[in-house]
Amino acid sequence: MKVLLVFAHPEPRSLNGALRDVAVAELQRLGHEVQVSDLYAMGWKPAIDRADFPNLASDERLLPTEASKAAFGAGELTQDVRDEIDKLLWADVVILQFPLWWFSMPAILKGWVERVFACGFAYGVGEHSDKRWGNRYGEGVLAGKRAMLIVTTGGWEQHYGPRGINGPIDDLLFPIHHGILFYPGCEVLPPYVLYQAGRLDSVGFETAAERLRARMRTLAETPPIPYRRQNGGDYLIPAMELRPELGEPGAEGFAVHLSQEVGSSA
Ligand SMILES: Cc1cc2nc3c(=O)[nH]c(=O)nc-3n(C[C@H](O)[C@H](O)[C@H](O)COP(=O)(O)O)c2cc1C
């Protein structure tokens, strides 16, 4: 398989750097091709601005969605963005690796998504009718690919449990899993989460590394999180609400978008 690992940590000697090396070594040992986008090392430009659209007249109002769609359609996205799009199209599996910072991904990685997941490429595609509402949530340009997060946290596992003060990890990661990866079509595997990352001794690291190697060995067969497909009949169109007869009575929130209950973190 071809694996793209997008890495968002400023320090190669960090725990995240060590885990990345473990993942890449295991994937290569298994004969997979690996490309790493090391965002800090690449000096990745994280913010969308006018410089992303050099063909926009200097006095023209910047409308980010429209500018992105026009530049994508005309093949005029900047070279750094086009290179990342090529890597995404090349990959069978996309891994995003990052330390949890303020309950989400570091800004540089969010900026990678914002710039690379261009309009006309990752969103704003497909027919809108009374049967379909675009190619998204299970359909889209990344359909057929698998995606997975590798995340480290400072907080303990219980802090991210069903009643934990930080909120359940599956809920915190839902916008990334469902809103960023499932949206353009990826099948999303349960995340690899390493809790209490600041407290790891060498035995703890080896245990964590072995758990990560096991996840790399099972990338092809791990069942994805069973998100419901938007155009699969479970949602009212155009309201985009789950049909009232589906889901547990009274259920609401993120969990209703799963077609069955699962424990998703490993
Ligand atoms: C800016 C910043 C924000 C952080 N926010 C969180 C957070 O929201 N939740 C958490 O559990 N840990 C948080 N942490 C701790 C990091 O997740 C933790 O230090 C990291 O996962 C350890 O991996 P590393 O050694 O590779 O950096 C934060 C750390 C920084 C620097």
The ligand as a MOL file (V3000), in Angstrom:
LIG
                    3D

  0  0  0     0  0            999 V3000
M  V30 BEGIN CTAB
M  V30 COUNTS 31 33 0 0 0
M  V30 BEGIN ATOM
M  V30 1 C -0.1720 24.5040 23.0290 0
M  V30 2 C -0.4440 23.2070 23.7600 0
M  V30 3 C -1.7450 22.8410 23.9760 0
M  V30 4 C -2.0360 21.6230 24.6070 0
M  V30 5 N -3.3460 21.2620 24.7640 0
M  V30 6 C -3.6290 20.0540 25.3080 0
M  V30 7 C -4.9710 19.6200 25.4040 0
M  V30 8 O -5.9140 20.2840 24.9840 0
M  V30 9 N -5.2060 18.4030 25.9800 0
M  V30 10 C -4.1930 17.6030 26.4370 0
M  V30 11 O -4.4780 16.5210 26.9330 0
M  V30 12 N -2.9130 17.9880 26.3360 0
M  V30 13 C -2.6000 19.1900 25.7750 0
M  V30 14 N -1.2920 19.5690 25.6360 0
M  V30 15 C -0.2370 18.5940 25.9930 0
M  V30 16 C 0.2460 17.8590 24.7420 0
M  V30 17 O -0.7900 17.1390 24.1270 0
M  V30 18 C 1.3900 16.9000 25.0980 0
M  V30 19 O 2.4280 17.6600 25.6460 0
M  V30 20 C 1.8820 16.1610 23.8600 0
M  V30 21 O 0.8930 15.2750 23.4130 0
M  V30 22 C 3.1560 15.3870 24.1880 0
M  V30 23 O 3.7580 14.9310 22.9800 0
M  V30 24 P 5.1870 15.4800 22.5390 0
M  V30 25 O 6.1330 15.1450 23.6570 0
M  V30 26 O 5.5120 14.7560 21.2720 0
M  V30 27 O 5.0830 16.9690 22.3570 0
M  V30 28 C -0.9800 20.7900 25.0400 0
M  V30 29 C 0.3550 21.1950 24.8270 0
M  V30 30 C 0.6040 22.3870 24.1910 0
M  V30 31 C 2.0500 22.8050 23.9520 0
M  V30 END ATOM
M  V30 BEGIN BOND
M  V30 1 1 1 2
M  V30 2 1 2 3
M  V30 3 2 2 30
M  V30 4 2 3 4
M  V30 5 1 4 5
M  V30 6 1 4 28
M  V30 7 2 5 6
M  V30 8 1 6 7
M  V30 9 1 6 13
M  V30 10 2 7 8
M  V30 11 1 7 9
M  V30 12 1 9 10
M  V30 13 2 10 11
M  V30 14 1 10 12
M  V30 15 2 12 13
M  V30 16 1 13 14
M  V30 17 1 14 15
M  V30 18 1 14 28
M  V30 19 1 15 16
M  V30 20 1 16 17
M  V30 21 1 16 18
M  V30 22 1 18 19
M  V30 23 1 18 20
M  V30 24 1 20 21
M  V30 25 1 20 22
M  V30 26 1 22 23
M  V30 27 1 23 24
M  V30 28 2 24 25
M  V30 29 1 24 26
M  V30 30 1 24 27
M  V30 31 2 28 29
M  V30 32 1 29 30
M  V30 33 1 30 31
M  V30 END BOND
M  V30 END CTAB
M  END
